[in-house]
Amino acid sequence: MLGGPILNSDRTRVVSLAAKNRLPATYNVPDFVEAGGLMTYGASFIDLYRRAAACVDKILKGAKPGDLPIEQPAKFNLIINLKAAKRIGLAIPPEVLMRADKVIK
């Protein structure tokens, strides 16, 4: 599911509608999974913020912003909510659970 300010502000409703209709939805940010959504897979915001801080540090030390390389996310997080999976009757394979960075039981 794509994100945005409107969906993010109404995430509890979005999550409950997906569960009500037994949709195995994945979300773009962990907040949806914390609100009861099934799973998220995306770039680690913590890692992105740290890397942004490193860029700011370089700029403050005199680097020109245009000379800094464009970087892609390097760390991704998979978070799975087993309560949500059970609610929609979905079994998550153990191999997938072992790869998850966080599992909500």
mmCIF file of the C-alpha atoms, coordinates in Angstrom:
data_MODEL
# 
_entry.id   MODEL 
# 
loop_
_atom_site.group_PDB 
_atom_site.id 
_atom_site.type_symbol 
_atom_site.label_atom_id 
_atom_site.label_alt_id 
_atom_site.label_comp_id 
_atom_site.label_asym_id 
_atom_site.label_entity_id 
_atom_site.label_seq_id 
_atom_site.pdbx_PDB_ins_code 
_atom_site.Cartn_x 
_atom_site.Cartn_y 
_atom_site.Cartn_z 
_atom_site.occupancy 
_atom_site.B_iso_or_equiv 
_atom_site.pdbx_formal_charge 
_atom_site.auth_seq_id 
_atom_site.auth_comp_id 
_atom_site.auth_asym_id 
_atom_site.auth_atom_id 
_atom_site.pdbx_PDB_model_num 
ATOM 1   C CA . MET A 1 1   ? 0.000   0.000   0.000  1.00 0.00 ? 1   MET A CA 1 
ATOM 2   C CA . LEU A 1 2   ? 1.322   3.410   -0.898 1.00 0.00 ? 2   LEU A CA 1 
ATOM 3   C CA . GLY A 1 3   ? 1.609   6.047   1.752  1.00 0.00 ? 3   GLY A CA 1 
ATOM 4   C CA . GLY A 1 4   ? 0.820   9.669   2.129  1.00 0.00 ? 4   GLY A CA 1 
ATOM 5   C CA . PRO A 1 5   ? -0.323  12.155  4.759  1.00 0.00 ? 5   PRO A CA 1 
ATOM 6   C CA . ILE A 1 6   ? -4.024  11.269  4.472  1.00 0.00 ? 6   ILE A CA 1 
ATOM 7   C CA . LEU A 1 7   ? -3.503  7.508   4.708  1.00 0.00 ? 7   LEU A CA 1 
ATOM 8   C CA . ASN A 1 8   ? -0.897  7.844   7.450  1.00 0.00 ? 8   ASN A CA 1 
ATOM 9   C CA . SER A 1 9   ? -3.225  9.963   9.582  1.00 0.00 ? 9   SER A CA 1 
ATOM 10  C CA . ASP A 1 10  ? -6.040  7.428   9.149  1.00 0.00 ? 10  ASP A CA 1 
ATOM 11  C CA . ARG A 1 11  ? -3.926  4.272   9.436  1.00 0.00 ? 11  ARG A CA 1 
ATOM 12  C CA . THR A 1 12  ? -6.106  2.605   12.090 1.00 0.00 ? 12  THR A CA 1 
ATOM 13  C CA . ARG A 1 13  ? -9.097  2.746   9.756  1.00 0.00 ? 13  ARG A CA 1 
ATOM 14  C CA . VAL A 1 14  ? -7.052  1.529   6.784  1.00 0.00 ? 14  VAL A CA 1 
ATOM 15  C CA . VAL A 1 15  ? -5.685  -1.412  8.802  1.00 0.00 ? 15  VAL A CA 1 
ATOM 16  C CA . SER A 1 16  ? -9.126  -2.371  10.124 1.00 0.00 ? 16  SER A CA 1 
ATOM 17  C CA . LEU A 1 17  ? -10.658 -2.256  6.629  1.00 0.00 ? 17  LEU A CA 1 
ATOM 18  C CA . ALA A 1 18  ? -7.922  -4.534  5.297  1.00 0.00 ? 18  ALA A CA 1 
ATOM 19  C CA . ALA A 1 19  ? -8.464  -6.978  8.178  1.00 0.00 ? 19  ALA A CA 1 
ATOM 20  C CA . LYS A 1 20  ? -12.253 -6.869  7.810  1.00 0.00 ? 20  LYS A CA 1 
ATOM 21  C CA . ASN A 1 21  ? -11.910 -7.818  4.139  1.00 0.00 ? 21  ASN A CA 1 
ATOM 22  C CA . ARG A 1 22  ? -9.160  -10.370 4.889  1.00 0.00 ? 22  ARG A CA 1 
ATOM 23  C CA . LEU A 1 23  ? -6.645  -8.573  2.672  1.00 0.00 ? 23  LEU A CA 1 
ATOM 24  C CA . PRO A 1 24  ? -2.988  -9.451  3.255  1.00 0.00 ? 24  PRO A CA 1 
ATOM 25  C CA . ALA A 1 25  ? -1.790  -5.858  2.917  1.00 0.00 ? 25  ALA A CA 1 
ATOM 26  C CA . THR A 1 26  ? 1.785   -4.683  3.176  1.00 0.00 ? 26  THR A CA 1 
ATOM 27  C CA . TYR A 1 27  ? 2.541   -1.108  4.121  1.00 0.00 ? 27  TYR A CA 1 
ATOM 28  C CA . ASN A 1 28  ? 5.276   1.407   3.438  1.00 0.00 ? 28  ASN A CA 1 
ATOM 29  C CA . VAL A 1 29  ? 5.962   2.394   7.054  1.00 0.00 ? 29  VAL A CA 1 
ATOM 30  C CA . PRO A 1 30  ? 6.115   0.459   10.351 1.00 0.00 ? 30  PRO A CA 1 
ATOM 31  C CA . ASP A 1 31  ? 3.401   2.634   11.934 1.00 0.00 ? 31  ASP A CA 1 
ATOM 32  C CA . PHE A 1 32  ? 0.739   0.641   10.076 1.00 0.00 ? 32  PHE A CA 1 
ATOM 33  C CA . VAL A 1 33  ? 2.061   -2.652  11.459 1.00 0.00 ? 33  VAL A CA 1 
ATOM 34  C CA . GLU A 1 34  ? 2.194   -1.213  14.964 1.00 0.00 ? 34  GLU A CA 1 
ATOM 35  C CA . ALA A 1 35  ? -1.484  -0.237  14.442 1.00 0.00 ? 35  ALA A CA 1 
ATOM 36  C CA . GLY A 1 36  ? -2.358  -3.859  13.593 1.00 0.00 ? 36  GLY A CA 1 
ATOM 37  C CA . GLY A 1 37  ? -1.392  -4.185  9.938  1.00 0.00 ? 37  GLY A CA 1 
ATOM 38  C CA . LEU A 1 38  ? 0.145   -7.356  8.532  1.00 0.00 ? 38  LEU A CA 1 
ATOM 39  C CA . MET A 1 39  ? 3.634   -6.363  7.426  1.00 0.00 ? 39  MET A CA 1 
ATOM 40  C CA . THR A 1 40  ? 5.963   -3.720  6.139  1.00 0.00 ? 40  THR A CA 1 
ATOM 41  C CA . TYR A 1 41  ? 9.091   -3.897  4.051  1.00 0.00 ? 41  TYR A CA 1 
ATOM 42  C CA . GLY A 1 42  ? 10.962  -0.724  3.353  1.00 0.00 ? 42  GLY A CA 1 
ATOM 43  C CA . ALA A 1 43  ? 13.985  1.415   3.889  1.00 0.00 ? 43  ALA A CA 1 
ATOM 44  C CA . SER A 1 44  ? 15.097  1.895   7.487  1.00 0.00 ? 44  SER A CA 1 
ATOM 45  C CA . PHE A 1 45  ? 14.277  5.483   8.393  1.00 0.00 ? 45  PHE A CA 1 
ATOM 46  C CA . ILE A 1 46  ? 16.830  5.413   11.201 1.00 0.00 ? 46  ILE A CA 1 
ATOM 47  C CA . ASP A 1 47  ? 19.546  4.480   8.715  1.00 0.00 ? 47  ASP A CA 1 
ATOM 48  C CA . LEU A 1 48  ? 18.346  7.164   6.269  1.00 0.00 ? 48  LEU A CA 1 
ATOM 49  C CA . TYR A 1 49  ? 18.445  9.825   8.995  1.00 0.00 ? 49  TYR A CA 1 
ATOM 50  C CA . ARG A 1 50  ? 21.970  8.812   10.033 1.00 0.00 ? 50  ARG A CA 1 
ATOM 51  C CA . ARG A 1 51  ? 23.169  8.983   6.449  1.00 0.00 ? 51  ARG A CA 1 
ATOM 52  C CA . ALA A 1 52  ? 21.468  12.366  5.992  1.00 0.00 ? 52  ALA A CA 1 
ATOM 53  C CA . ALA A 1 53  ? 23.279  13.600  9.111  1.00 0.00 ? 53  ALA A CA 1 
ATOM 54  C CA . ALA A 1 54  ? 26.575  12.491  7.569  1.00 0.00 ? 54  ALA A CA 1 
ATOM 55  C CA . CYS A 1 55  ? 25.751  14.541  4.449  1.00 0.00 ? 55  CYS A CA 1 
ATOM 56  C CA . VAL A 1 56  ? 24.886  17.583  6.559  1.00 0.00 ? 56  VAL A CA 1 
ATOM 57  C CA . ASP A 1 57  ? 28.192  17.168  8.387  1.00 0.00 ? 57  ASP A CA 1 
ATOM 58  C CA . LYS A 1 58  ? 30.079  17.192  5.082  1.00 0.00 ? 58  LYS A CA 1 
ATOM 59  C CA . ILE A 1 59  ? 28.220  20.307  3.946  1.00 0.00 ? 59  ILE A CA 1 
ATOM 60  C CA . LEU A 1 60  ? 28.949  22.096  7.224  1.00 0.00 ? 60  LEU A CA 1 
ATOM 61  C CA . LYS A 1 61  ? 32.619  21.236  6.729  1.00 0.00 ? 61  LYS A CA 1 
ATOM 62  C CA . GLY A 1 62  ? 32.611  22.927  3.317  1.00 0.00 ? 62  GLY A CA 1 
ATOM 63  C CA . ALA A 1 63  ? 31.463  20.334  0.773  1.00 0.00 ? 63  ALA A CA 1 
ATOM 64  C CA . LYS A 1 64  ? 29.166  21.605  -1.956 1.00 0.00 ? 64  LYS A CA 1 
ATOM 65  C CA . PRO A 1 65  ? 25.788  19.824  -1.880 1.00 0.00 ? 65  PRO A CA 1 
ATOM 66  C CA . GLY A 1 66  ? 25.909  19.329  -5.656 1.00 0.00 ? 66  GLY A CA 1 
ATOM 67  C CA . ASP A 1 67  ? 29.202  17.455  -5.328 1.00 0.00 ? 67  ASP A CA 1 
ATOM 68  C CA . LEU A 1 68  ? 27.828  14.874  -2.902 1.00 0.00 ? 68  LEU A CA 1 
ATOM 69  C CA . PRO A 1 69  ? 26.835  11.567  -4.479 1.00 0.00 ? 69  PRO A CA 1 
ATOM 70  C CA . ILE A 1 70  ? 23.207  10.512  -4.650 1.00 0.00 ? 70  ILE A CA 1 
ATOM 71  C CA . GLU A 1 71  ? 22.748  7.502   -2.399 1.00 0.00 ? 71  GLU A CA 1 
ATOM 72  C CA . GLN A 1 72  ? 20.164  4.756   -2.401 1.00 0.00 ? 72  GLN A CA 1 
ATOM 73  C CA . PRO A 1 73  ? 18.852  3.194   0.799  1.00 0.00 ? 73  PRO A CA 1 
ATOM 74  C CA . ALA A 1 74  ? 21.222  0.517   2.057  1.00 0.00 ? 74  ALA A CA 1 
ATOM 75  C CA . LYS A 1 75  ? 19.261  -1.016  4.939  1.00 0.00 ? 75  LYS A CA 1 
ATOM 76  C CA . PHE A 1 76  ? 15.721  -2.358  4.720  1.00 0.00 ? 76  PHE A CA 1 
ATOM 77  C CA . ASN A 1 77  ? 13.420  -3.635  7.462  1.00 0.00 ? 77  ASN A CA 1 
ATOM 78  C CA . LEU A 1 78  ? 10.861  -6.429  7.340  1.00 0.00 ? 78  LEU A CA 1 
ATOM 79  C CA . ILE A 1 79  ? 8.334   -6.285  10.185 1.00 0.00 ? 79  ILE A CA 1 
ATOM 80  C CA . ILE A 1 80  ? 5.577   -8.890  10.504 1.00 0.00 ? 80  ILE A CA 1 
ATOM 81  C CA . ASN A 1 81  ? 2.534   -8.822  12.780 1.00 0.00 ? 81  ASN A CA 1 
ATOM 82  C CA . LEU A 1 82  ? 1.511   -12.414 13.601 1.00 0.00 ? 82  LEU A CA 1 
ATOM 83  C CA . LYS A 1 83  ? -1.699  -11.255 15.297 1.00 0.00 ? 83  LYS A CA 1 
ATOM 84  C CA . ALA A 1 84  ? -2.796  -9.664  12.034 1.00 0.00 ? 84  ALA A CA 1 
ATOM 85  C CA . ALA A 1 85  ? -1.845  -12.791 10.078 1.00 0.00 ? 85  ALA A CA 1 
ATOM 86  C CA . LYS A 1 86  ? -3.931  -14.947 12.403 1.00 0.00 ? 86  LYS A CA 1 
ATOM 87  C CA . ARG A 1 87  ? -6.864  -12.531 12.177 1.00 0.00 ? 87  ARG A CA 1 
ATOM 88  C CA . ILE A 1 88  ? -7.046  -12.963 8.384  1.00 0.00 ? 88  ILE A CA 1 
ATOM 89  C CA . GLY A 1 89  ? -6.214  -16.687 8.428  1.00 0.00 ? 89  GLY A CA 1 
ATOM 90  C CA . LEU A 1 90  ? -2.761  -16.379 6.890  1.00 0.00 ? 90  LEU A CA 1 
ATOM 91  C CA . ALA A 1 91  ? 0.161   -18.615 7.850  1.00 0.00 ? 91  ALA A CA 1 
ATOM 92  C CA . ILE A 1 92  ? 3.576   -16.996 7.557  1.00 0.00 ? 92  ILE A CA 1 
ATOM 93  C CA . PRO A 1 93  ? 6.274   -19.567 6.663  1.00 0.00 ? 93  PRO A CA 1 
ATOM 94  C CA . PRO A 1 94  ? 8.999   -19.999 9.313  1.00 0.00 ? 94  PRO A CA 1 
ATOM 95  C CA . GLU A 1 95  ? 11.653  -19.115 6.715  1.00 0.00 ? 95  GLU A CA 1 
ATOM 96  C CA . VAL A 1 96  ? 10.067  -15.686 6.259  1.00 0.00 ? 96  VAL A CA 1 
ATOM 97  C CA . LEU A 1 97  ? 9.749   -15.152 10.014 1.00 0.00 ? 97  LEU A CA 1 
ATOM 98  C CA . MET A 1 98  ? 13.458  -15.923 10.463 1.00 0.00 ? 98  MET A CA 1 
ATOM 99  C CA . ARG A 1 99  ? 14.334  -13.189 7.963  1.00 0.00 ? 99  ARG A CA 1 
ATOM 100 C CA . ALA A 1 100 ? 12.155  -10.576 9.670  1.00 0.00 ? 100 ALA A CA 1 
ATOM 101 C CA . ASP A 1 101 ? 13.845  -7.804  11.603 1.00 0.00 ? 101 ASP A CA 1 
ATOM 102 C CA . LYS A 1 102 ? 10.918  -7.706  14.016 1.00 0.00 ? 102 LYS A CA 1 
ATOM 103 C CA . VAL A 1 103 ? 7.961   -10.033 14.650 1.00 0.00 ? 103 VAL A CA 1 
ATOM 104 C CA . ILE A 1 104 ? 4.983   -8.776  16.617 1.00 0.00 ? 104 ILE A CA 1 
ATOM 105 C CA . LYS A 1 105 ? 3.360   -11.623 18.509 1.00 0.00 ? 105 LYS A CA 1 
# 
